[in-house]
Amino acid sequence: MNNFNTSSSYLFINQATVSGNEFDPNLNNNSSTVVNEVYLKPFEEVCIIVPKVYSSCKMRQCFTDIEISLPGNNYSFVDIQFQNGKLFNQRITPLYNRLGYARVEFDMKINFIITLQHPDNGLHIIQGNLPTFHRNIIHYYPKIRTEFTFTLSSNTLSELLSPVQIHDNTITMSVESFIISYISHPIQLQIPSLSYCPEPIDCEEYTEISTP
């Protein structure tokens, strides 16, 4: 490698030749890439406010043989879309016999949208939710000033465990949901910045497309 220079404010590479697997181990070892005149301008130190995750943990919830009534017969399954789970009845109780941790309780409901096909009436949409469930877990919970409060939030990923079954006017399905819960609080961070974001492109106006 020739003339490689770094500092806290910029990075400059005059010329370098690297083998493919240094960037990606899946690439052929014999391939190579020449990097020529890569330059990043000096950084600017800026302060931002972002939510810091102090604690997170994952869990799994299974729902078996959920039955949903249909408005009639002769429906076929097309698709199901799950939404992110909604937290409610949240309660955080610091554990005085285990400093720095807290008991976290919450209920969660996960909504879904099912698309069905009927030979005479076309597509049909059903909205519903998986059975509400309760969780009682322990999170890391550092001591902070009394003026501040932590936020409990979550992300979910739900998927079918087996193909959906339709018998007469009833849907039967089994679902597995993966949940990650977070304890977070907004903080101020100082980070290196190249610049402000570039001006966005112009919006494209929607126009109706006439069908032949």
Buried (B, 14 or more C-beta within 10 A) or exposed (E): EEEEEEEEEEEEBBEBEEEBEEEEEEBEEEEEEEEEEEEEEEBEEEEEEEEEEBBBBEEEBEBEEBEBEBEEEBBEBEEBEBBBBBBEEEEBEEEEEEEEBBBBBBBBBBBBEBEBBBEEEEEBEBEBEBEEBEBEEEBEBEEEEEEEEBEBBBEBEBEEEEEBEBEEEEBBBBBBBEBEBBBBBEEEEEEEEEEEEEEEEEEEEEEEEEEE
